[in-house]
Amino acid sequence: GLCDTWNNHSSLFPPSFSMSSRVKNIMLRGYYDDPEPPTVIQPSSNPLDLDGPAFDEKTYLAHLLKNKALPELIRTDNEIISEIKRLDSDMKTLVYENYNKFISATDTIQKMKDNVIGMEDKMKELEINLEKICKTNNQVDSTMSAKREKIEELSTISRILKKRQFLFELPSTLRKCIESGSLTQAAKYYNATANILNKYLHLPSFLSIKQESDKIISGLRTQLSQLINSNQSNRTLYPELTYIDLISVSIDLNEGPDDIVNIRTSFFTWWEGEFSKKMATWKADHHQSTILKSTQDQDQDILPTRILGLGSEFLKETQSLQDIFSSLFIYRPILPKKSIPESKNELNDFIEKLITLYLSLVQSFLMDSQDSQVILQTLGNLHSNMLEIRSHFRHLSLERLDDVIINTVTHSINGSFNQLKNSVVENLKKESATHLVSSKNGLQEDLGSRAHSLFTQVLSEIELFLKCLRPFLNFQEKGRGFLERYSTEFLDKIGIKIQQFLLGLSLFWENQDATHNENFLDSKDLGQPKMLLVLARVCQQIEREGFSKIQQLLTDLGGSHNQSEFIRNRRDLVNQYKNSAKALLLEYVKLHGQNISNMIRKGIETPDWLDPRIREPRDVRLANIIISEVEAANSEISQIFTDQTERPLLEPPSERGRNNRGRGRLYEKKSSSEIAFNRISIIAFVIQHLLKSFNECTRLKTFGKF
């Protein structure tokens, strides 16, 4: 069956067929522009290669019958049949496509033949026309050659006559332009003719035109100078011209560098006035919005949004200034190039001045606000605005912005500090009033609890003060990173304020230096000696406990930036509060001693102790009253200060020199000992005053009289 199949299909190939199917495929791809590059195939000499020129069908068939089984032979037969059919189909397709291309080529050739048939006649006609044109051109050229030079000469004379006519009419033209308000055109005519007039000044006619024109322009310069330096709102001359137009004409008519400098100065003055008007409008709008917020009780403050809008308006203002100034004084061809650097420097200085005015206005807005969150948001918007402005004006410095931020935060610190002082003042007044009422009504008070309460109130007010200022030192929140560079300065200011507060409080309580107490309270408000004892205890608690708590609060507030002024000067404050507490105790002892001394003096200073008519002192119960007063003082002291030592203040006198040694031990405390923060020491100082007063009164009434 395989042999029959092969014999049946072998007739499809011509006897001379020796090209393989692969070669034909490569040729087909090349003909149809297949992108695959053709490869050269070397012819095979194997008689078993179906695609080789040396293929022998008998050898191939014998090889198959010898080496393959029946199923393989059947499969090979099917493959050969499929390949023959495929090649047959490819040849039919190739013939069809070539036939279509042949038909298209035939149509194209026919169209080309039709188009070429009349082209030869048209080319001959075109050649004839070109010959006629050349002949006519030669005739015209030969006819006009004799008159060409005369025509050019007449044309030149005509142009000169027109220029001379314009020059002769220049004064009248300038007057008409000035009268109609076309000052720019007048300046253009004058500058265009200046060189010609200067060149022919030796001719009388040109000289007269020059003089008359200069006179007209000189009057115009005077008018422009007056208009530029006058109030523009009341200007009636040339109302159709803007101030910029007047400046532009003045520049075109300038007489030298000095004029340019004066014009620049006038321009800056006018612009600053216009900017001041805008600032006044911004300020009025802010004031109006503040009034509306207070009357309508709005919770949201519009200040951050307003500052953001003002920043955009100010940026547009400065950009407009730069564009107008550059067109007038920098990129103007009529001005000398050497004046450009000076103009740029003056522009930069003026922009710096405007920024200073703008930031001063914004700072005044910030000073009106008491909300730290609003202030921080506003400062963030202001910082963003200034960075955007600086991106347009690289020469600008942000030092003025630093001043605004520092001044604003300092103002907030001062405001919180005033609230701190006022709160402490109110607490002290309440404590003093409560004490006076209790004293008048004879009520018993727990002085220790009152001292601890006052100490707690002072610390609470300081903690509240720091809490109000915490937002200014919280750099981690979005939009507040720019404040970190000021952290050390802010902490120093806060530390100084706490130091100032504590120092003023101690000095007021001590009542030794009225110049430093900053009017915390009137000293009359303190009243009774008990309050001095309470304040002494508060000073002691602040010195022992308060400073550590305050330092911890500052450390928590500043984080890594915790070296505030308060922490650096803590030792001085500790010593100050120790001295204040001792001074208050001494004042307490002094008041009690004076009270007891007055009792002793009234009891001893009778009319005459030696008078036989007076058998006894005025009041024999004086000793009991004095002892009761000392016991009352001891009771007050024991409520606040405990017994830290049991060693008696006065040692028992020995048998030898009892009076001298006892008196010396008693008065030795005045010169060598300091009062201590315990009950025994304080009451001992009170008793010292008592004994000294008794001894002095007795001496004066007895031995002192003789």
Secondary structure, 3 states (H helix, E strand, C coil): CHHHHHHHHHHHCCCCCCCCHHHHHHHHHHHCCCCCCCCCCCCCCCCCCCCCCCCCHHHHHHHHHHHCCHHHHHHHHHHHHHHHHHHHHHHHHHHHHHHHHHHHHHHHHHHHHHHHHCHHHHHHHHHHHHHHHHHHHHHHHHHHHHHHHHHHHHHHHHHHHHHHHHHHCHHHHHHHHHHHCCHHHHHHHHHHHHHHHHHCCCCHHHHHHHHHHHHHHHHHHHHHHHHHCCCHHHCCCCCCCCHHHHHHHHHHCCCCHHHHHHHHHHHHHHHHHHHHHHHHHHHHHHHHHHHHHHHHCCCCCCHHHHHHHHHHHHHHHHHHHHHHHHHHHHCCCCCCHHHHHHHHHHHHHHHHHHHHHHHHHHHHHHHCCCCHHHHHHHHHHHHHHHHHHHHHCCCCCCHHHHHHHHHHHHHHHHHHHHHHHHHHHHHHHHHHHHHHHHHHHCCCCCHHHHHHHHHHHHHHHHHHHHHHHHHHHCCCCCCCHHHHHHHHHHHHHHHHHHHHHHHHHHHHHHCCCCCCCCCCCCHHHCCCHHHHHHHHHHHHHHHHHHHHHHHHHHHHHHCCCCCCHHHHCHHHHHHHHHHHHHHHHHHHHHHHHHHHHHHHHHHHCCCCCCCCCCCCCCCCCHHHHHHHHHHHHHHHHHHHCCCCCCCCCCCCCCCCCHHHHHHHHHHHHHHHCCCCCCHHHHHHHHHHHHHHHHHHHHHHHCHHHC
